[in-house]
Amino acid sequence: MVKILGVGGVCIDQLAVVPRMPKWDDVEHISRYMMQQGGIVATAMVAAARLGEPTEFIGGIGDDDAGQYALKHFEQEQVEAKRVSIIEQAHTAFSFVLVHEKTGKRTIIHHRGVQRLAALPLPPLDLTGIEFLHLDGYWIETALQTARQAKTLGITTIIDPSSICIHKTPQNEELLTLMDYIVPGAGFATAFTHKTQPAETAKVFLQYGCKAVILTNGEQGCLVFTQDGHDHIPAFPVSTVDTTGAGDTFHGAFVAGLSKGYPLLKAVQFASAVAALKCTKLGGQSGIPTFQETQEFLAERGVTL
């Protein structure tokens, strides 16, 4: 039975590795190319599934080849996707991703497609058996309805608020009040709170009533804030090939860690290891490790969970 439900975005990523970022009116040759599924919650659910947790994804796709590609990928990754909405005469979201050959850093050009809609054409969702709900703020009306329902059922709620951090709206703020864990990237968190210091940023999010705020900041690691204080979880150093999807993978692994019964800081450390391993391969999802691979990675570094 599914334990982890993700409601949010899915897209198709077209990745190109380049020796340098081109300028306007410039031409740059591609050294490697890949197309695969991406998306904030979609990638998180793939990560949780690879780590051995039963997951389901709910979102929207267009009636196009890209949408069918996404559905096939969910099936291959053993992520249930029976309740995905196929929206007629619409495009599945997609991204062009330029990855710097030497550093693995990337720039994303994104087309939202069907994700521009405020709600999915679905009745209220049946959450029977669900223990964890992960959201990204896409389909805001559907996200709100599902989060309200989850709170009444005692389901643990987690959000990557990067898609809603650009604008502070009543709907976005209500969604944050329904979250147990708010897990933003440092840059998005600053954009939302207009605070530059992590402690000040976290204080704003904690005022929404969550149990913890986890600020992720790439190779600088994570800061975990609760009402009782804060902790720093260092990143695991690896040879980085591509950082695309690292944050999304972190979120999926964090939820998987909670599902496995890890306490908060151990779940964050587990997620950091999974995200680090992802960065060693090209693509937002191809580098996501299995649970066994993650255990071996941690054991080699003397880390026990």
MARDO-524045 format. One record per residue (C-alpha): residue in one letter; chain; y, x, z. Coordinates in nm, 4 decimals. Layout:
residues N
<r->a&c->A&y->Y&x->X&z->Z> $
...
//
This chain:
residues 305
<r->m&c->A&y->0.0000&x->0.0000&z->0.0000> $
<r->v&c->A&y->0.3494&x->0.1217&z->-0.0866> $
<r->k&c->A&y->0.5388&x->0.2660&z->0.2119> $
<r->i&c->A&y->0.8513&x->0.4003&z->0.0420> $
<r->l&c->A&y->1.0692&x->0.1874&z->-0.1858> $
<r->g&c->A&y->1.3518&x->0.3317&z->-0.3916> $
<r->v&c->A&y->1.6139&x->0.1073&z->-0.5497> $
<r->g&c->A&y->1.8580&x->0.2822&z->-0.7788> $
<r->g&c->A&y->1.9102&x->0.4840&z->-1.0899> $
<r->v&c->A&y->1.6790&x->0.6283&z->-1.3518> $
<r->c&c->A&y->1.7873&x->0.8191&z->-1.6586> $
<r->i&c->A&y->1.6567&x->1.0518&z->-1.9252> $
<r->d&c->A&y->1.7726&x->1.4126&z->-1.9000> $
<r->q&c->A&y->1.8065&x->1.6407&z->-2.1996> $
<r->l&c->A&y->1.8338&x->1.9950&z->-2.0655> $
<r->a&c->A&y->1.9558&x->2.2979&z->-2.2565> $
<r->v&c->A&y->1.9519&x->2.6495&z->-2.1120> $
<r->v&c->A&y->2.2454&x->2.8565&z->-2.2392> $
<r->p&c->A&y->2.3557&x->3.2170&z->-2.1758> $
<r->r&c->A&y->2.7100&x->3.0993&z->-2.1076> $
<r->m&c->A&y->2.8988&x->2.7735&z->-2.0826> $
<r->p&c->A&y->3.0670&x->2.6998&z->-2.4168> $
<r->k&c->A&y->3.4390&x->2.6375&z->-2.4462> $
<r->w&c->A&y->3.6039&x->2.3653&z->-2.6539> $
<r->d&c->A&y->3.5587&x->2.4191&z->-3.0297> $
<r->d&c->A&y->3.2892&x->2.6757&z->-2.9498> $
<r->v&c->A&y->2.9220&x->2.7102&z->-3.0440> $
<r->e&c->A&y->2.6505&x->2.8404&z->-2.8136> $
<r->h&c->A&y->2.2831&x->2.8885&z->-2.8913> $
<r->i&c->A&y->2.0175&x->2.7244&z->-2.6734> $
<r->s&c->A&y->1.7469&x->2.9510&z->-2.5336> $
<r->r&c->A&y->1.5286&x->2.6709&z->-2.3887> $
<r->y&c->A&y->1.5246&x->2.2931&z->-2.4262> $
<r->m&c->A&y->1.3486&x->2.0166&z->-2.2348> $
<r->m&c->A&y->1.3616&x->1.6377&z->-2.2123> $
<r->q&c->A&y->1.2348&x->1.4576&z->-1.9046> $
<r->q&c->A&y->1.3035&x->1.1724&z->-1.6676> $
<r->g&c->A&y->1.5806&x->1.2053&z->-1.4129> $
<r->g&c->A&y->1.7994&x->0.9878&z->-1.1952> $
<r->i&c->A&y->1.8878&x->1.0022&z->-0.8271> $
<r->v&c->A&y->1.6350&x->0.7607&z->-0.6794> $
<r->a&c->A&y->1.3836&x->0.7961&z->-0.9629> $
<r->t&c->A&y->1.3530&x->1.1691&z->-0.8986> $
<r->a&c->A&y->1.3358&x->1.1105&z->-0.5243> $
<r->m&c->A&y->1.0447&x->0.8708&z->-0.5686> $
<r->v&c->A&y->0.8604&x->1.1155&z->-0.7943> $
<r->a&c->A&y->0.9089&x->1.3825&z->-0.5274> $
<r->a&c->A&y->0.7754&x->1.1581&z->-0.2509> $
<r->a&c->A&y->0.4763&x->1.0625&z->-0.4651> $
<r->r&c->A&y->0.3902&x->1.4251&z->-0.5445> $
<r->l&c->A&y->0.4025&x->1.4924&z->-0.1729> $
<r->g&c->A&y->0.1344&x->1.2310&z->-0.1203> $
<r->e&c->A&y->0.3333&x->0.9249&z->-0.0141> $
<r->p&c->A&y->0.2784&x->0.5838&z->-0.1814> $
<r->t&c->A&y->0.6047&x->0.4917&z->-0.3504> $
<r->e&c->A&y->0.7670&x->0.2285&z->-0.5689> $
<r->f&c->A&y->1.0783&x->0.2467&z->-0.7848> $
<r->i&c->A&y->1.2955&x->-0.0538&z->-0.8687> $
<r->g&c->A&y->1.5848&x->-0.0188&z->-1.1092> $
<r->g&c->A&y->1.6959&x->-0.1103&z->-1.4579> $
<r->i&c->A&y->1.6277&x->0.0311&z->-1.8033> $
<r->g&c->A&y->1.7292&x->-0.0715&z->-2.1528> $
<r->d&c->A&y->1.4963&x->-0.2167&z->-2.4138> $
<r->d&c->A&y->1.4779&x->0.1183&z->-2.5896> $
<r->d&c->A&y->1.2503&x->0.4172&z->-2.6353> $
<r->a&c->A&y->1.4121&x->0.5969&z->-2.3439> $
<r->g&c->A&y->1.3231&x->0.3102&z->-2.1121> $
<r->q&c->A&y->0.9608&x->0.3151&z->-2.2237> $
<r->y&c->A&y->0.9575&x->0.6909&z->-2.1731> $
<r->a&c->A&y->1.0726&x->0.6381&z->-1.8142> $
<r->l&c->A&y->0.8049&x->0.3759&z->-1.7444> $
<r->k&c->A&y->0.5318&x->0.5991&z->-1.8848> $
<r->h&c->A&y->0.6513&x->0.8850&z->-1.6678> $
<r->f&c->A&y->0.6398&x->0.6709&z->-1.3532> $
<r->e&c->A&y->0.2813&x->0.5799&z->-1.4401> $
<r->q&c->A&y->0.1886&x->0.9462&z->-1.4862> $
<r->e&c->A&y->0.3444&x->1.0329&z->-1.1509> $
<r->q&c->A&y->0.1711&x->0.7410&z->-0.9748> $
<r->v&c->A&y->0.4996&x->0.5759&z->-0.8821> $
<r->e&c->A&y->0.4672&x->0.1980&z->-0.8953> $
<r->a&c->A&y->0.7262&x->0.0501&z->-1.1334> $
<r->k&c->A&y->0.6075&x->-0.3058&z->-1.1943> $
<r->r&c->A&y->0.9376&x->-0.4558&z->-1.0781> $
<r->v&c->A&y->1.1646&x->-0.2456&z->-1.2996> $
<r->s&c->A&y->1.4015&x->-0.4686&z->-1.4988> $
<r->i&c->A&y->1.4081&x->-0.4248&z->-1.8771> $
<r->i&c->A&y->1.7532&x->-0.5376&z->-1.9880> $
<r->e&c->A&y->1.7841&x->-0.6588&z->-2.3458> $
<r->q&c->A&y->2.0339&x->-0.5092&z->-2.5883> $
<r->a&c->A&y->2.1209&x->-0.2335&z->-2.3427> $
<r->h&c->A&y->2.0753&x->0.1414&z->-2.3223> $
<r->t&c->A&y->1.8824&x->0.3324&z->-2.0588> $
<r->a&c->A&y->2.1062&x->0.5822&z->-1.8807> $
<r->f&c->A&y->2.0868&x->0.9385&z->-2.0077> $
<r->s&c->A&y->2.2352&x->1.2803&z->-1.9380> $
<r->f&c->A&y->2.3005&x->1.6017&z->-2.1246> $
<r->v&c->A&y->2.2489&x->1.8945&z->-1.8884> $
<r->l&c->A&y->2.3664&x->2.2488&z->-1.9603> $
<r->v&c->A&y->2.1904&x->2.5066&z->-1.7430> $
<r->h&c->A&y->2.3315&x->2.8574&z->-1.7063> $
<r->e&c->A&y->2.0593&x->3.1069&z->-1.7943> $
<r->k&c->A&y->2.1393&x->3.3651&z->-1.5254> $
<r->t&c->A&y->2.2381&x->3.1538&z->-1.2248> $
<r->g&c->A&y->2.0532&x->2.8255&z->-1.2797> $
<r->k&c->A&y->2.3732&x->2.6318&z->-1.2115> $
<r->r&c->A&y->2.4273&x->2.3269&z->-1.4275> $
<r->t&c->A&y->2.6860&x->2.0927&z->-1.5721> $
<r->i&c->A&y->2.5933&x->1.7297&z->-1.6384> $
<r->i&c->A&y->2.7436&x->1.4886&z->-1.8913> $
<r->h&c->A&y->2.6204&x->1.1411&z->-1.8001> $
<r->h&c->A&y->2.6104&x->0.8029&z->-1.9749> $
<r->r&c->A&y->2.5506&x->0.5251&z->-1.7209> $
<r->g&c->A&y->2.4111&x->0.2714&z->-1.9672> $
<r->v&c->A&y->2.2589&x->-0.0252&z->-1.7835> $
<r->q&c->A&y->2.3606&x->0.1303&z->-1.4520> $
<r->r&c->A&y->2.7106&x->-0.0071&z->-1.5107> $
<r->l&c->A&y->2.5798&x->-0.3474&z->-1.4006> $
<r->a&c->A&y->2.6427&x->-0.4595&z->-1.0429> $
<r->a&c->A&y->2.3098&x->-0.6368&z->-0.9974> $
<r->l&c->A&y->1.9581&x->-0.6384&z->-1.1333> $
<r->p&c->A&y->1.8276&x->-0.9692&z->-1.2754> $
<r->l&c->A&y->1.5764&x->-1.0041&z->-0.9917> $
<r->p&c->A&y->1.5132&x->-1.2545&z->-0.7114> $
<r->p&c->A&y->1.5311&x->-1.1234&z->-0.3522> $
<r->l&c->A&y->1.2752&x->-0.8458&z->-0.3217> $
<r->d&c->A&y->0.9529&x->-0.8836&z->-0.1273> $
<r->l&c->A&y->0.9531&x->-0.5917&z->0.1182> $
<r->t&c->A&y->0.6108&x->-0.6565&z->0.2702> $
<r->g&c->A&y->0.4574&x->-0.3303&z->0.3897> $
<r->i&c->A&y->0.7659&x->-0.1214&z->0.3139> $
<r->e&c->A&y->0.8578&x->0.1239&z->0.5911> $
<r->f&c->A&y->1.1342&x->0.3235&z->0.4207> $
<r->l&c->A&y->1.4067&x->0.2145&z->0.1777> $
<r->h&c->A&y->1.5966&x->0.4772&z->-0.0222> $
<r->l&c->A&y->1.9129&x->0.3845&z->-0.2121> $
<r->d&c->A&y->2.1826&x->0.5531&z->-0.4192> $
<r->g&c->A&y->2.4370&x->0.2706&z->-0.4460> $
<r->y&c->A&y->2.3677&x->0.1775&z->-0.8075> $
<r->w&c->A&y->2.3237&x->-0.1974&z->-0.8649> $
<r->i&c->A&y->2.5504&x->-0.2400&z->-0.5618> $
<r->e&c->A&y->2.4888&x->-0.6132&z->-0.5186> $
<r->t&c->A&y->2.1118&x->-0.5665&z->-0.5357> $
<r->a&c->A&y->2.1383&x->-0.2645&z->-0.3050> $
<r->l&c->A&y->2.3350&x->-0.4641&z->-0.0477> $
<r->q&c->A&y->2.0998&x->-0.7602&z->-0.0582> $
<r->t&c->A&y->1.7963&x->-0.5354&z->-0.0189> $
<r->a&c->A&y->1.9529&x->-0.3265&z->0.2585> $
<r->r&c->A&y->2.0491&x->-0.6359&z->0.4580> $
<r->q&c->A&y->1.6944&x->-0.7636&z->0.4273> $
<r->a&c->A&y->1.5529&x->-0.4242&z->0.5245> $
<r->k&c->A&y->1.7604&x->-0.4082&z->0.8410> $
<r->t&c->A&y->1.6367&x->-0.7469&z->0.9579> $
<r->l&c->A&y->1.2785&x->-0.6247&z->0.9070> $
<r->g&c->A&y->1.3274&x->-0.2958&z->1.0913> $
<r->i&c->A&y->1.2776&x->-0.0843&z->0.7781> $
<r->t&c->A&y->1.4262&x->0.2659&z->0.7968> $
<r->t&c->A&y->1.7106&x->0.2998&z->0.5453> $
<r->i&c->A&y->1.8325&x->0.6168&z->0.3736> $
<r->i&c->A&y->2.1074&x->0.6683&z->0.1177> $
<r->d&c->A&y->2.2225&x->0.9427&z->-0.1151> $
<r->p&c->A&y->2.5795&x->0.8125&z->-0.1507> $
<r->s&c->A&y->2.6868&x->1.0420&z->-0.4335> $
<r->s&c->A&y->2.7291&x->0.7546&z->-0.6797> $
<r->i&c->A&y->2.9533&x->0.5594&z->-0.4401> $
<r->c&c->A&y->3.1523&x->0.8483&z->-0.2929> $
<r->i&c->A&y->3.4047&x->0.8395&z->-0.5754> $
<r->h&c->A&y->3.5470&x->0.5053&z->-0.4619> $
<r->k&c->A&y->3.5776&x->0.3587&z->-0.1130> $
<r->t&c->A&y->3.5288&x->-0.0159&z->-0.1643> $
<r->p&c->A&y->3.4352&x->-0.2917&z->0.0824> $
<r->q&c->A&y->3.0898&x->-0.3178&z->-0.0765> $
<r->n&c->A&y->3.0293&x->0.0560&z->-0.0571> $
<r->e&c->A&y->3.1406&x->0.0668&z->0.3035> $
<r->e&c->A&y->2.9222&x->-0.2286&z->0.3985> $
<r->l&c->A&y->2.6246&x->-0.0524&z->0.2423> $
<r->l&c->A&y->2.6905&x->0.2525&z->0.4594> $
<r->t&c->A&y->2.6886&x->0.0355&z->0.7739> $
<r->l&c->A&y->2.3316&x->-0.0655&z->0.6880> $
<r->m&c->A&y->2.1989&x->0.2919&z->0.6703> $
<r->d&c->A&y->1.9991&x->0.4843&z->0.9291> $
<r->y&c->A&y->2.0432&x->0.8158&z->0.7483> $
<r->i&c->A&y->2.3353&x->0.9111&z->0.5226> $
<r->v&c->A&y->2.2566&x->1.2219&z->0.3168> $
<r->p&c->A&y->2.5496&x->1.3271&z->0.0946> $
<r->g&c->A&y->2.6144&x->1.6481&z->-0.0918> $
<r->a&c->A&y->2.9060&x->1.8393&z->0.0578> $
<r->g&c->A&y->3.1314&x->1.7914&z->-0.2452> $
<r->f&c->A&y->3.0745&x->1.4174&z->-0.2688> $
<r->a&c->A&y->3.1238&x->1.3820&z->0.1060> $
<r->t&c->A&y->3.4623&x->1.5514&z->0.0852> $
<r->a&c->A&y->3.5658&x->1.3257&z->-0.2037> $
<r->f&c->A&y->3.4809&x->1.0149&z->-0.0004> $
<r->t&c->A&y->3.6242&x->1.1176&z->0.3380> $
<r->h&c->A&y->3.9134&x->1.3397&z->0.2210> $
<r->k&c->A&y->3.8045&x->1.5836&z->0.4916> $
<r->t&c->A&y->3.7264&x->1.9468&z->0.4191> $
<r->q&c->A&y->3.5569&x->2.0501&z->0.7429> $
<r->p&c->A&y->3.1898&x->1.9455&z->0.7759> $
<r->a&c->A&y->3.2300&x->1.8177&z->1.1322> $
<r->e&c->A&y->3.5225&x->1.5976&z->1.0310> $
<r->t&c->A&y->3.3343&x->1.4740&z->0.7259> $
<r->a&c->A&y->3.0277&x->1.3879&z->0.9319> $
<r->k&c->A&y->3.2401&x->1.2098&z->1.1929> $
<r->v&c->A&y->3.3647&x->0.9678&z->0.9277> $
<r->f&c->A&y->3.0110&x->0.8833&z->0.8182> $
<r->l&c->A&y->2.8798&x->0.8575&z->1.1761> $
<r->q&c->A&y->3.1402&x->0.5898&z->1.2432> $
<r->y&c->A&y->2.9447&x->0.3617&z->1.0106> $
<r->g&c->A&y->2.6702&x->0.3538&z->1.2746> $
<r->c&c->A&y->2.3940&x->0.5680&z->1.1256> $
<r->k&c->A&y->2.1486&x->0.7752&z->1.3298> $
<r->a&c->A&y->2.2289&x->1.0983&z->1.1469> $
<r->v&c->A&y->2.4382&x->1.2480&z->0.8698> $
<r->i&c->A&y->2.2793&x->1.5299&z->0.6709> $
<r->l&c->A&y->2.5255&x->1.7305&z->0.4624> $
<r->t&c->A&y->2.3489&x->1.9264&z->0.1895> $
<r->n&c->A&y->2.5157&x->2.2299&z->0.0376> $
<r->g&c->A&y->2.2717&x->2.4097&z->-0.1904> $
<r->e&c->A&y->2.1935&x->2.7686&z->-0.1000> $
<r->q&c->A&y->2.4083&x->2.7376&z->0.2132> $
<r->g&c->A&y->2.1549&x->2.4978&z->0.3601> $
<r->c&c->A&y->2.2077&x->2.1712&z->0.5465> $
<r->l&c->A&y->2.4080&x->2.0572&z->0.8446> $
<r->v&c->A&y->2.2531&x->1.7771&z->1.0481> $
<r->f&c->A&y->2.4950&x->1.5741&z->1.2581> $
<r->t&c->A&y->2.4106&x->1.3115&z->1.5205> $
<r->q&c->A&y->2.6159&x->1.1600&z->1.8011> $
<r->d&c->A&y->2.4708&x->1.4324&z->2.0273> $
<r->g&c->A&y->2.5749&x->1.7343&z->1.8212> $
<r->h&c->A&y->2.4742&x->1.9223&z->1.5102> $
<r->d&c->A&y->2.2216&x->2.1743&z->1.3765> $
<r->h&c->A&y->2.2132&x->2.4060&z->1.0760> $
<r->i&c->A&y->1.8968&x->2.4249&z->0.8643> $
<r->p&c->A&y->1.9134&x->2.7323&z->0.6369> $
<r->a&c->A&y->1.8072&x->2.7110&z->0.2753> $
<r->f&c->A&y->1.4973&x->2.8992&z->0.1655> $
<r->p&c->A&y->1.5908&x->3.1861&z->-0.0699> $
<r->v&c->A&y->1.4123&x->3.1688&z->-0.4058> $
<r->s&c->A&y->1.4615&x->3.2988&z->-0.7584> $
<r->t&c->A&y->1.6587&x->3.0084&z->-0.9032> $
<r->v&c->A&y->1.5893&x->2.8935&z->-1.2573> $
<r->d&c->A&y->1.7527&x->2.5478&z->-1.2541> $
<r->t&c->A&y->1.9207&x->2.3488&z->-0.9769> $
<r->t&c->A&y->1.9058&x->2.0186&z->-1.1687> $
<r->g&c->A&y->1.7538&x->1.7497&z->-0.9470> $
<r->a&c->A&y->1.7424&x->1.9690&z->-0.6363> $
<r->g&c->A&y->1.9447&x->1.7232&z->-0.4308> $
<r->d&c->A&y->1.7433&x->1.4240&z->-0.5514> $
<r->t&c->A&y->1.4221&x->1.6118&z->-0.4727> $
<r->f&c->A&y->1.5567&x->1.6918&z->-0.1261> $
<r->h&c->A&y->1.6157&x->1.3229&z->-0.0589> $
<r->g&c->A&y->1.2683&x->1.2224&z->-0.1722> $
<r->a&c->A&y->1.1105&x->1.4975&z->0.0353> $
<r->f&c->A&y->1.3189&x->1.4011&z->0.3386> $
<r->v&c->A&y->1.1963&x->1.0420&z->0.3172> $
<r->a&c->A&y->0.8407&x->1.1697&z->0.2650> $
<r->g&c->A&y->0.8782&x->1.3881&z->0.5733> $
<r->l&c->A&y->0.9889&x->1.0905&z->0.7810> $
<r->s&c->A&y->0.6956&x->0.8932&z->0.6404> $
<r->k&c->A&y->0.4595&x->1.1703&z->0.7513> $
<r->g&c->A&y->0.5959&x->1.1392&z->1.1042> $
<r->y&c->A&y->0.8034&x->1.4574&z->1.1183> $
<r->p&c->A&y->1.0959&x->1.4544&z->1.3627> $
<r->l&c->A&y->1.4424&x->1.4677&z->1.2085> $
<r->l&c->A&y->1.4997&x->1.8438&z->1.1954> $
<r->k&c->A&y->1.1458&x->1.9154&z->1.0758> $
<r->a&c->A&y->1.1842&x->1.6539&z->0.8017> $
<r->v&c->A&y->1.5040&x->1.8281&z->0.6892> $
<r->q&c->A&y->1.3340&x->2.1690&z->0.6944> $
<r->f&c->A&y->1.0436&x->2.0276&z->0.4951> $
<r->a&c->A&y->1.2849&x->1.8794&z->0.2406> $
<r->s&c->A&y->1.4674&x->2.2119&z->0.2127> $
<r->a&c->A&y->1.1420&x->2.3870&z->0.1249> $
<r->v&c->A&y->1.0527&x->2.1283&z->-0.1383> $
<r->a&c->A&y->1.4000&x->2.1483&z->-0.2953> $
<r->a&c->A&y->1.3832&x->2.5284&z->-0.3020> $
<r->l&c->A&y->1.0508&x->2.5223&z->-0.4845> $
<r->k&c->A&y->1.1895&x->2.2747&z->-0.7377> $
<r->c&c->A&y->1.4648&x->2.5211&z->-0.8269> $
<r->t&c->A&y->1.2110&x->2.7800&z->-0.9437> $
<r->k&c->A&y->1.1377&x->2.5838&z->-1.2630> $
<r->l&c->A&y->1.3403&x->2.4260&z->-1.5418> $
<r->g&c->A&y->1.3946&x->2.0511&z->-1.5231> $
<r->g&c->A&y->1.4861&x->1.7971&z->-1.2611> $
<r->q&c->A&y->1.1244&x->1.7032&z->-1.1901> $
<r->s&c->A&y->0.8887&x->1.9592&z->-1.3446> $
<r->g&c->A&y->0.9329&x->2.1973&z->-1.0528> $
<r->i&c->A&y->0.8730&x->1.9441&z->-0.7750> $
<r->p&c->A&y->0.5799&x->2.0818&z->-0.5731> $
<r->t&c->A&y->0.2799&x->1.9073&z->-0.4231> $
<r->f&c->A&y->0.2299&x->1.8783&z->-0.0483> $
<r->q&c->A&y->-0.0264&x->2.1596&z->-0.0540> $
<r->e&c->A&y->0.2072&x->2.3900&z->-0.2465> $
<r->t&c->A&y->0.4819&x->2.3181&z->0.0053> $
<r->q&c->A&y->0.2507&x->2.3893&z->0.2985> $
<r->e&c->A&y->0.1522&x->2.7219&z->0.1428> $
<r->f&c->A&y->0.5179&x->2.8097&z->0.0793> $
<r->l&c->A&y->0.6050&x->2.7386&z->0.4428> $
<r->a&c->A&y->0.2991&x->2.9201&z->0.5790> $
<r->e&c->A&y->0.3910&x->3.2338&z->0.3835> $
<r->r&c->A&y->0.7243&x->3.2282&z->0.5669> $
<r->g&c->A&y->0.5752&x->3.1612&z->0.9084> $
<r->v&c->A&y->0.7142&x->2.8091&z->0.9312> $
<r->t&c->A&y->0.5133&x->2.5336&z->1.0983> $
<r->l&c->A&y->0.6051&x->2.1660&z->1.0976> $
//
